[in-house]
Amino acid sequence: LGADDGYGVAYMLAILDADDILLPGGLEALYRQAERHGLDWIKGGFVCQEADTGQRYTTLYSTLSCVNALQRRRVLRFDQLPARLLNVPDVPWNGLYRRTFLEEHRIRFNHLRCVNDHSFYIACLLHARRLMVTRRAVACYRVGRANSLVGGKAAHFEDQLESCRIVRGLCRETSPDLTRQIMRQELNGLLGWYERLLPQAADPEALEAALSGFLRELDEDEVGAAFVRSFSYGASYFRLRYGTEPPQRPPAPLRALRCWQEHGLRYTWEKLHTHGGKTWEE
């Protein structure tokens, strides 16, 4: 996509997986916003579609509920809203990216299996001076496919660990506070995938050994000792790293407050009162 912005032709790049589809008018809406505000990149929402039934629905994640209505009207930088922006979907196909921005900062996809786009999003966050987030649905994401890349994550968990190392490298010139928030999100995602993948792993002992070795190398100052005592996957973390039970977690009201700070009020409310917050389309 390109248009004359007064400084020559401004090209924006869109990315799409072969098994997903773009929704009518989505990219055009994002491009108008990018052109109007001179953005480095902009992200929209997406719709999920069950592969076997064709049923479509949205979730709190797919509608980018972590960013509220006022925040969606603003041009942002990562350091202004780090906790919320780290919870925006890291997939590349729900956004537009200014080509010169990607070229200037040498932002590329890595070659890891099943996780080659995560570090792309972190690099975009770190380098962008002008970004926006909108709920406008851009793409339809097919879920429940037997040959999905997600199904290969258990077989290639080492790539998840390598992705975390790549992200750590991207933080070399980042402030300590932002680095800590990024690495907390990395650790949270890593343990979350571990617990999700363990039941289907062909070699659970190898998976556990790989993650245990990685965690023992981790400098806890990168995430903060208080974080590992209180985050959702603390039981797995302490068992794999120290071989011990975790300390007692903070009380539920404090955990709810932290959830609200990172994910927003709607997400926190749904998690407290529903089973995941799935909203089916009529």
Stockholm file with secondary structure:
# STOCKHOLM 1.0

chainA/1-282         LGADDGYGVAYMLAILDADDILLPGGLEALYRQAERHGLDWIKGGFVCQEADTGQRYTTLYSTLSCVNALQRRRVLRFDQLPARLLNVPDVPWNGLYRRTFLEEHRIRFNHLRCVNDHSFYIACLLHARRLMVTRRAVACYRVGRANSLVGGKAAHFEDQLESCRIVRGLCRETSPDLTRQIMRQELNGLLGWYERLLPQAADPEALEAALSGFLRELDEDEVGAAFVRSFSYGASYFRLRYGTEPPQRPPAPLRALRCWQEHGLRYTWEKLHTHGGKTWEE
#=GR chainA/1-282 SS CEEECSSSEEEEEECCCTTCEECTTHHHHHHHHHHHHTCSEEEEEEEEEETTTCCEEECTTTTTTTSCHHHHTSCBCGGGSHHHHTTSCCCSTTEEEEHHHHHHTTCCCCCCSSCSSHHHHHHHHHHCSSEEEEEEEEEEEEECCTTCGGGGTTTTHHHHHHHHHHHHHHTTTSCHHHHHHHHHHHHHHHHHHHHHHGGGCSCHHHHHHHHHHHHHHCCGGGTCHHHHHHSTTHHHHHHHHHSSCCCCCCCHHHHHHHHHHHHCHHHHHHHHHSSSCCEECC
#=GC SS_cons         CEEECSSSEEEEEECCCTTCEECTTHHHHHHHHHHHHTCSEEEEEEEEEETTTCCEEECTTTTTTTSCHHHHTSCBCGGGSHHHHTTSCCCSTTEEEEHHHHHHTTCCCCCCSSCSSHHHHHHHHHHCSSEEEEEEEEEEEEECCTTCGGGGTTTTHHHHHHHHHHHHHHTTTSCHHHHHHHHHHHHHHHHHHHHHHGGGCSCHHHHHHHHHHHHHHCCGGGTCHHHHHHSTTHHHHHHHHHSSCCCCCCCHHHHHHHHHHHHCHHHHHHHHHSSSCCEECC
//
